[in-house]
Amino acid sequence: MYFFYYFPTGLDVRSRRTPVITYFLASMCVILFILYRYGPVCGAWNLSNLIFLPAAPVLPASLAYVFLHTGWLHLAGNMVYLLIFGSALEDRYGPARFFAIFALSAIAGAWVHAWLVAWLAPRFLVYGVIGASGATSGLLGAFMIRLYYARIEVAYWVFMPLQAVNRAGRRHIPAVIAVACWFAYQGAYASVQYGMDSAGVAYGVHVGGFAAGVLLALLFGSLPAARAEKRLVSARRAFSRSQFFAAQAEYLEYLERRPGDAHVHAETARACMCGGEKGLAGKHYSDAVSGLISTGERGDAEEVLSEAMRAIDGFTLGERLHLDLAYGLERSMKYGPALAAYENFVARYPFSADTPFILLRMAGIHERRMDRSGRAVECYEKLVKYYPEDSWAEYAEGEIWRLGRGRASEKS
C-alpha cells in the first residue's frame, strides 16, 4: 500500500483586515451542513432542493450547492481552503470583489461540470453536486494570479511500507508550483473519471471554478498590485534573513508603487535603522506617522512615534502633529513616551508659543505620575528663566516655592 496525503496549513503573506465575509461564508457552510445532515427533511427544511442537478440545472442551485456537504471530512477540507486562501484574498480584494470571486466561481464550476458531463459522460447527469470546492477552486485560481509569489505551508504524510518510508512534516512550497500541481491533479482525474462507470468527486466543478477564479482576478486588474506586493514580500524575507540593505532596496521599490502605505513606511524605517541609515529612517518614520493619522489609525501612529523616539535621539515631527500625538500619549496614560515627546518638542521648538505650556505638562507628569518633584522643579525653573514674560511664569514661580518648601520639610 502506498499513501501520500497533503493539505495546506498556512501562508507566508500577511493580512491586515479581519476577513468578515470569509468567516460568514464558512459559518453558513457549517450551519447548513448541520441542518442538512441532522435536521428534518420536509417542507421548508428540505435542503435537498439546494443540490445542483446537471440534468436540470437552475441558477439558484448553482450557487446554493456550495453550502451543503456530504460529511464532516468533506466540510473540513473545503473550510481549510476557504479560511486559508479566502482570508488572504479578502484582505486584498475587499469584501465585495472577494464575494464576487467566491460566488461566480461556484456558479461557473457548476455549469462547466454540467456541460462536461452532458458532453462526455451523460450517465452522470443524474448525480447531484454539493460542496464548496467549486468556490474554493476559484479562490485558488485568483490566488494564483494575485499572490503567485507567496509560499504555501503544506503538511504532508508519505507512507511507503515496502520502501520503509513513513515520513510526515511541514514545508513551504512556492504557490505557483503547489497550485499548478493541484490543477494538473484535478484535470487528470477529471479526464479519467469520465471514462469510468461511477463518480464520487465532481472534478469538473474544480476545473471550472479554478478557470473562473483566474479570469476574474485578471478582470479585477490584479497583476499590477501583485507585482508591487511581490517587492514587499521579498523585502520582508530579506529582513528576516538580516539582509538589511537588500530589504531596503525592495521596500523602496514597493513604495514607489504604493507611496501611501504607512505601515510599510514604518517597516522601511526599521530596515534603515538596522542598516545604520538614521536620516532615511527618520523620513520614513515621519511618513508612517502622517499616513496613519490620515487613515484614522491614531493608536498605531502613537506607537510608531514612540518607536521612532526610542530609535532616534531627538526625533520630532511637524509642530502641530507632534504636539497632537504627545497630548494623545499623555491621555492614554503612556507617560514615558509622552515625556519623551514633550522633551523633544521643547528642544526642537524652543520659540513656539506652546513651549511654556509644554514645560508645565512635563512638570505635572514628573510630580503627579512619576513622583519626581525634583525634575518637576527643573521644568518650572526653565519656564521662569527662559519665558519670564509668559502668562504661566507666575504660576511656575508659585509651584517652585511650594515644591521647594516640601523638599525642605522632607530634609528637616
N, C-alpha and C positions, 0 to 999 in steps of 0.2 A: 504494500500500500504506500502510495506517495501522496503527500499532503503539503500544500502551500497556501497559506492564508495571510492576507494583509488588510489593513484598514487605516485610514488617516486619523491622526490624533491631534494635529495642530499645524500651525503655520509659523513662519518666521517673520511675518509682517504684522505691524501694529494696527490697532483700531482705536479711534478716539471717542466715538459715539456709541451709546447703548443701542444695540440692534433691535429696536422695538418691534418692527414688522417680522423679523426672523423669529423672535420669541413668540409672537402672536401666532404665526403660521405653525410653529412646532406645537404650541398648546392646542390649537384646533385639531391638528392631526392626532394628538394623544386622546383628546376628549371624544372625537368622533369615532376613533378606533374602539374605545371602550364601549361607547353606546352601540356601535355596530356589532361588536363581538358579544357583549353581555346583556344588551338591552332587548326590549320586546321587538318583534318583527311584524308589526301590524300598523295600519293607518299611517299617520304622520311619522311614526317611528321606523317605518320600513326603509332603512337606509340603503337597501339593495337597489333602490331607484337611482342612487348616485353612481352606480357602476357604469363604466363606459363599455358599450357593446359594439364591436366593429361591424356586426351585422346590421345594426340600426343606430348609427352614430348621430348624436344630437349635441349641440354646442354646450348646453349647461353641464351635461355629464362629462364633457371633455375637459372640464376644469374640476368639477366636484370629485372625480375619482381619486384625486391626489390625497384626499383626506381619509381614505379608507385603506386598511392594510390587512393582510391575511393572518398575521401572527405577530408576536412580540419581537422576534428576531427581524422580521421584515420591517417593522416600525423602527426598531432601534437603529438598523443600518441606515435607513433614509434620514433619520433625525441626526445622526452623526454627521452626515454630509451636509445637511441643511444648516446645522449650527456652526460648523467649522467654516464652510465656504460662504454661507449666507451672511455671517457676521462681518466678514471682511468686505464683501461686495456691497452690503447695505451701507457701510461706513463711507464707501467711495461713490456710490451712485445716488445715495439718498433714498428715503422710503418709497417714493412714487416710482422711480425708474427701477428700483430693485424689485418691487412687487410686479411691475410690468414684465420683467425678465422671468420671474417665477411663473406667473400665470400664462404668459404667451408660450413659454417653453413647454409647459404642461399640455396646453392645447395643441401645439404643433406636434408634440410627441404622440399624442393620442391619434391624431388624424394621419400622421405618417405611418403609424403602425397599422391602422385600418386599411390604408391604401396598399401597403406591402403585403398584408395578409390576403386581401382580395385579389392581388395580382399573383402572388407566389404560393400561397397556401390557403385556399378558400375554406378548407376544412376547419381552420382555426377561427372562422368568423363568429362562431357561437360562443367562443371563450371570452368572458368579460375581463376587463382590465381594471385593477385598482393599485394604488400605491403612489407615493410622491417621487418615484425615481425619474419620471419624465421631467419634472420641475427641477430636481436636483442635478440631473444631467445638463439641463440648461444653465444652471449655475456654474457647473464645471466648464461649459463652453465659454461663458462670459469670463470666468476666472482665467482661462487660457489666453484671452486677449488682454484683459485689464491688469492681470497680475502674473504675467508669464515669467517674470524674473524671480518670483518667490520660490521658496523651498517648502515642500510639504513634509512634515514629520510623519513617518509611517511606522506602525508597529507590525511586526511580521512573525510568522511561525513556519518553519520548514521542517518537515518530518519525512525522512527517507530511511527506513529501518535497514534495508539491505545494504546501504552505504554507511550505516552507523551515523547518520546525521539527524540530529534533533536540536535545532537552533531557533532561538527566539530573541527578539530585541527591538530596538528602535533606531532609525536613522533618517537623516534629511535627504530628500531626493528633489532635484530640480523639478519645478512644476511642469515644465514642458515635457520632460521625459515621463513623469508619472501620469499625466493626463493623456498623453499620446498613447502610452501602453494601455491605459484603461479603455480608450476609444477603440484601439485595434482589437482588444479582447471582446468588446461589445459587438463590433462589426463582424468578427469571425463567428461568434456564437449565433448572431442573428442569421447569417448566411447558412450555417449548418442546421439551425433549428427548423427552417422552412422545408427541409427535406425529411424531417422526422415525422413520426405519427402523433406525437403529443407535444405540448408546450407547457412549461411551468413558469418561465420568465419571459416577459414581453420585451425582448431586446430591441425590437424596432422602436419602441417608445423611447428607449435610451438614446438611440441614434438620432431620431427626430428631434428630441429635446435638446441634445447637445448642439446639433446644427443650428437650431433656433437661437440658442444662447450665444453662439459665435456671431451670428448675423446681427442680433440685437446689440451686442457690445460694440460692433463696428458701426452700427447705425447711430449709437449714442456718442460716437466720436471718442472712443476710449484710448486710442493709441497715443495721442499727444500727452495725456495725463499719465499713461503707463510709462512712457519714455522718461518723463520728469521724475516720477516716483522711483524708477529704477535707479536713478542717481542717488536718491535719498537712502534707499535700501543699501546700495553699495557703500555709501558714507557710513552708515551705522555698522555695517560689517567690518569696515576698515577700522573704525573707532574701537570696536570690541576686540580687535587684534592689536590695539595700541599703535596702529599706523596713522598717527595723527595728521601728518601733512597730506597723506592720501585722502583721509577723511575730509579735511578742509577743502581740498580741490573738488571733491564730489558734492559737498554741501553747497559750495559756491555755484557750481553748475546747476544744482537744483534751484537755488534761489534766483538765478537768472530767469528761470521759467516760472517760478512761483514766489515772487518777491514779497507777497503779503502773508506768508506762512510764519506767524510769530513764534510758534513752538520750535520750528526748525532754526529760526534765528538764535534762539536760546541754545539749541544743540550745537550750532556752529560756533557760538561764543565759547562753549566748553572745549570744543576741539581746538580752538585758537589758544585758549589758556594752556592746554596740555602741550601745545607746540611752542609756548613761550611768547606768543604774539598778543600782549595785553592791549595794545592800542586797537587792533582789529576786533579783539574780544569785546572791548567796551562799546564799540559801534554796534555790534550785533546784539549785545545786551540791551542797549537803548532801543534798537529797532524792535526787539522782542517785547519789551515793556509797552512801548507805544502801540504796537499791534494788538496786544492782549487787551489793553484798555479800549481800543476802538471796537473790539468784538464783544465787549462786556465781560471779559474774564478777569475781573479785578483781583480775585484771590490769587490766581496764577501770576498776575503782574506783580503783586506784592512779594510772592515767593521768588520770582526772578530778580527783583530789585535786591532782596535780602542776599541772594546768592552772589549777585554782582558786587555788592559791597564787601562781602567776605573775600571775594577773589581779587578785587582791585582796590587798592588803597585810595580813598577819597572819591570813589565813584559817585557821580551825580548825574541827574537828568536835567531837562529844562526846568526853570524855576517853578512854574506853576504845577507841572506834572509831578516834580519831585516832592513838593510840599503836600500835594493832594495825597500821594501814596504814603508819605510819612505820617500824616494825620490818620490815614486808614490803618496803618500798622499799630499806632497807639490805640485807636478804638478797638482793634482786635486783640488788645492786651499782649501784643508782641513787643514788649518794652525794650528788649535788647536791640532788635533791628530798628525800632523807631528812634532810639537814641542815636544809633549809628547814622541813620538818615538825617536826623537833625544836625548832628555834628558836621557831617559832610556839607550840608546846606550852608551852615554858618561859615565854614571855611571857604566855600566856593562863592557865596553871595554875601559878603560882609556888608555891602552897601544897600541891600534890599530893605525895603520898608518893613518886611516881615521878620527880619533877623532879631530884633529885640524881643518880640513875642515868642520866637522860637527858643531863645535863651530861657524865657520863663517856663515854657513847656519842658525843657530839659531839666531845669531845676526841680519842677514838680515831680517828674519821674524819679530823679535821684533821691529826693526826700521821701516821697509817699510810697513809691513802688519798690525801691531798692534799699531803703534805709541807709542812704549815704548822704547825710546832711552836709558833710564837708564838700562834696562835689557840687551840691546844690548851691552852697555859698559861693563857690568859684564861678558858677554861671551868673549869679546875681551880681557879683563884683565886676564881671566882664561887661554886663549890661550897663552898670553905673559908669564904668571907666570909659567905654567906647561910645556909649549912646546917652550922654547926660541930658540931652535935650528931649529925649523921648518921653512920652507920657507915662511909660511904665518904670521910669528910673526911680521916681519917688517910692513907688511900691517896692521895688527891689531893695532900696535902702532900708525900708522897714523890715523886710524879710532877713536882710543881713543882720540887723540888730537883734531880731527875735532868735534866729538860729545861733548867733554868737553868744547870746545870753544863755541859751540852752546848753551849748557846749561848755560854757564856763561853769554852769551848775553841775554838769556831769563831772568836770575835773575836780571841783571842790568836794 
